[in-house]
Amino acid sequence: MEELLQHIDTLVRADWVNTALSVVVILIITAIIARLITRFLRHLLHFNEEKNLPSSTIFVNIARGAVWILGVCVMLSTSFNVDVTAAIAALGIGGIAISLGFQDTISNLIGGLQVSLMRIVKPGDNIQVGTSTGVVKDVTWRHTTIRNAKGEEVIIPNSIINKTALVHLPPTNQVSVPIVVVTDGSRLDEVAHAIERTAGEAASSIGKVTKDPAVSFSAITESGFAGTIMFRMADSRTTARAGDAVLRAVAPLTRTHTTKDQPEGEES
């Protein structure tokens, strides 16, 4: 019995036990800090979406990676007495070869930071890159994910977005209805207000309207005043039905004729 206790005591006092315990403790602390920072950044980016930074996960991934790298460096220095600074300096030459091997990864990472920090692309944008068109779902450290009209998710490397012409399309929930109004020019404002009011009622009967209809005129043609009714729906799936309902509702208002006063003494 005494020999067994002695063996246990020797085992507990061994250096590898202390090393293993320190490694486990440091990794647990690193995991907790990484999780807390991830939650904090997700909340910060969500509430800051319209101010400074878009709510892309690339920033969360970079912060989480930085925490883990720092944690591993602390573990190597504390548990294994490794001079991290000297090790990094020794890897300087090898780092060139590593960077060449990860050239595409580094290019995608830098591309993702550029499009996110400069707000070129952010979640919710409707974009076209080459032959791919869709709504941006997320920008990660490696690629940008968009969802097309068929519901398919398209993965585009961030470096491709930096090298290819990017087209920002109107939001998928935006509805544009072209119209031609035939009326006396002096009553154009009156007719426009009536069209906006009627269009709002028609669109609301289909679904929730996030931006009220607005009429803008762009040209005078032989047929009348050419313009457009623009509004936005909460659900992009209702845009076609809303556009049809608005067009049917405002059609009678686009043909408002006035009758000139007849000269005195002229019989009607």
N, C-alpha and C positions, 0 to 999 in steps of 0.2 A: 504493500500500500504506500509506504514511504517512497519507494522507488518511482511509483506511478505519479505521485504528487511532484516529485523532483523533475520528472520528465515534462510534466505539464508546465511547471514553473520555468524550466529552460526554454520551452517552446514559446511561452508568452513573452519572455524577455528577449527573444531573438530579434535581430534587426529587421528581418523581412516582414515580421508582423507589424512593427511600427510603420514601416514603409507602406505596406498594403493599406493600413488604416488611414494614413495621411492621404494616400491616393484617392481612397473612397470618399473621405470627407471633402477633399477639394473638388472632386467631380460632382458631388451632391450639391455643394454650395454653388458651383458654376451653373449647374442645371437650374437651380432655383432662381438665380439672378437672371439667367437667360429667359426663363419663363416670365418673370416679372417685367423685364424690359420689353418683351414681345407684347404683353398685354397693354403696357403703358403706351407703346408706340402705335398699336392698333387703335386705341381710343383717341390718341392725339391726332393721328392722321385722319381719322373719321370726322372729328369735329373741326379740323383745319382744312378740310377738302376744298373749300371755296376761297381759302385765304392764301396759304403759302405752299403746301405740298399736297399732291394728289394722294388718294388712299391706295397706292400701289404697294404690293408686298415686298418690292425690291429693297426698300429701306429697312423693313423688319428683318429680312434675310441677312442683310449686311451687318446690322447691329447684333443679331444673334450669332453670326459667324465670328465677329470681333470678340464677343464675350467668351466664346469657347476657345478661341486662339489664346486669349489672355489667361484663361483658366489652365490650359495645357502648359503654357509657359511657367506659370506659378507652380504647377505640379512638378515639372521637370527640375525647376530650381530648388524647390523645398524638399521633395522626396528623394531625388536622385543626384542632387548637388551638381546639376548641369549648368554651366555658364551659358545662358540663353543668348546673350549678346555675342559672345565668341562663336557660338554655333551658327548664328545668323550670318556673321561676317565670313565664316568658313564656307557657307553655302552661297556666297556672292557669285562666284564663277558658275557654280552649278545652277544658280537661279536663272542665268541667261538661257541655259538649255531648257529649264523647266518652263520659262515664259514662252519660248518658241513652241514647246509642245502643247501649251495651253493657250495658244494665240487666239483661237476662235472663242474660247471661253472668256478670255480677258476682253476681247472686242465686244462680245455680247453684254458683258457687265458694264463696260464704259458706255456703250450705246443705250442700255437701259437707264443708266443714271442721267445721261444727256436728255433723253426724251421726257423723263419724269421731272427733273429739276427745272427744265425750261418749259414745262407744261405743254410740250408739243403733243403728247398723247397722255390721256388719263382715262380711268375707267368710266364708261358711259358714253365715250365719244363714238360717233359713227364714222368710220374711216374706210379708205380704199388704198391698199398697198399692192401694186401690180394688178393681178387679176383677182385678188382676194378682197372681199368687202364684208364688213360686219361691225358689230358693236364691241368695243374693247371691254373685256371682262377683268383682266389683270395684267400688270407688267411685273415680271419677276426678274431675277438677276441674269437669266439666260434668254428668255423669250417673252413675247407678248401674245396673249390669248384673245382671239376675237370670236364672236358667234355670228354666223351668217343667217340669212333669212330662212334657211332650211333647218335651223337649230343645230347645225354642225359647228363644232369648235375647231378653229383653225389656229395652228401654232406657227408663229412667225418669229424667227430669230431677231433679236434686237439690232444686230449689225445690218440685217437686211433693211429694216426700217430706216436706218441712218443713210443707207446708200441708194434707196429707191424713192422715187417721187411719192409723196404722201398726200392724199386728197382727203380733206375734211368734208364729209357729206352732211346735209341737214339731219337733225335728230330723227330717229325712226318714228317718233310719236308726233312729228310735225305734219300738218295737213295744209296743202296749198291748193286752192280752188280758183282757177282763172275765170274771170267774168268780163263781159262787155256790157256797159250800162248805156242805154239810149234814153237820154233825158236832156232837159234844158240845162246848160252849164251853170246857171244861177242856182239850181236846186241840187247840185252835185253833192254838197255836204249833207243836206237833208236826206238824200237817198242813201248815201254811204252809212249814216248813222242807223237808218232803218234796216239796211242789209246786215250790219254788225249785230244789231239786237236780234233779228230773226235768225241769223246764223248761230248765235250763242244759244238760243232756245233749242234749235234743231240739234246742235252738237250735244247739248246737255241731256237730251232725250236718249242718246246712244250710250253715253258714259260720262265719267268725270272729266271736266275740261281744266287743264292746268294753266293755260294761257288763253284769254278771251280772244275771240275773232277780231281781227283788225283789217280794214280795207285800205289798200294803197293803190293809187292809179299811176300808170307808167307811160301811157301813150294815148293820143287822140287819133282814132282811125276813122275810116269812112263809115264804119258800122256804129261807132259811138266811142265812149271812154273805156279803154282797156285797163283792167286792173286785176288784183289778186286778193282773195280772202285767205288770211293765214291764221292758224290757231294750233294749239297742241292739246293732245289727249293724254290722260294718265296712262292708259294702256295702249301700246302701239298696235295691238291686234284689232282695235276698233277704228283705226284711222280710215280704212276703206269705207266702212259703213257710215262713219261720221261725215266723210266728204260727200258721199251720195245724198245723205239726208240734208246737208247744208245746201247743196246745189238745187235740190228739188224745192227747198223752202224759199230760197232767194230768187228763183227764176222769175216769178211774176214781178218782183221789184226792179229787175233790170230793164224792164220795158215800160218806163213811165213817160208817157207823152203828155205834152201840154197843148191846150187849145188857145190860139191867139184870139184876142178880142176882135169882134167884127166891127167895121166902121159904122158910125151912126147912120141910121136911115136905111141900112141894108137889111133886107128881109132875110130871116133865117130859113 
